Amino acid sequence: MRYEIRVEGQMSRTMTQSFPELESCVISGQTLLFGHVTDEAHLYGLLARFQSLGLHVVEMRRLAL
């Protein structure tokens, strides 16, 4: 499954490196991360990582293949 996750603000390079499995870019003052998520446990792990870094997830959606 491919996911797109929008985070409030512009994440630093160090922060984006905390998510090596995802690509990232900045659009309209938000950081967009996207990539392959293997399963539900991986998804919840990503969300926990965002939370532990104090990042605010604005939107998350599964992309069509």
C-alpha positions as CSV (number, residue, x, y, z in Angstrom):
1,M,0.0,0.0,0.0
2,R,1.2,3.5,-0.8
3,Y,0.4,6.3,1.6
4,E,0.6,10.1,1.6
5,I,1.0,11.9,4.9
6,R,0.9,15.7,5.3
7,V,2.6,17.2,8.3
8,E,2.1,20.8,9.5
9,G,5.1,23.0,8.8
10,Q,8.4,22.4,7.1
11,M,10.3,19.4,8.6
12,S,14.1,19.8,8.8
13,R,16.4,17.4,6.9
14,T,17.2,15.7,10.2
15,M,13.5,15.1,10.9
16,T,12.8,13.7,7.4
17,Q,15.7,11.3,7.9
18,S,13.8,9.8,10.8
19,F,11.5,8.4,8.1
20,P,14.0,6.7,5.7
21,E,11.2,4.6,4.1
22,L,9.4,7.7,2.9
23,E,10.2,10.4,0.3
24,S,9.4,14.0,1.2
25,C,8.8,17.4,-0.3
26,V,7.4,20.7,1.0
27,I,4.2,22.1,-0.5
28,S,2.5,25.3,0.7
29,G,4.2,25.3,4.1
30,Q,3.4,21.6,4.8
31,T,5.7,18.6,4.5
32,L,4.4,15.8,2.3
33,L,5.8,12.4,3.0
34,F,4.9,9.5,0.8
35,G,5.8,5.9,0.1
36,H,5.1,2.2,0.6
37,V,3.7,1.1,3.9
38,T,4.0,-2.7,4.4
39,D,1.1,-3.3,6.8
40,E,-1.1,-1.9,9.5
41,A,1.6,-2.3,12.2
42,H,4.1,-0.3,10.0
43,L,1.4,2.4,9.6
44,Y,0.9,2.6,13.4
45,G,4.6,2.7,13.9
46,L,5.0,5.6,11.6
47,L,2.2,7.5,13.4
48,A,3.9,6.8,16.8
49,R,7.1,8.1,15.4
50,F,5.4,11.4,14.2
51,Q,3.9,11.7,17.7
52,S,7.1,11.1,19.5
53,L,8.8,13.8,17.4
54,G,6.0,16.3,18.3
55,L,4.8,16.5,14.6
56,H,1.2,17.3,13.8
57,V,-0.2,15.1,11.1
58,V,-2.7,17.2,9.1
59,E,-3.9,14.5,6.6
60,M,-3.2,10.9,5.8
61,R,-4.5,8.9,2.9
62,R,-4.0,5.7,1.1
63,L,-3.2,6.1,-2.6
64,A,-4.5,4.0,-5.4
65,L,-1.9,1.7,-7.0
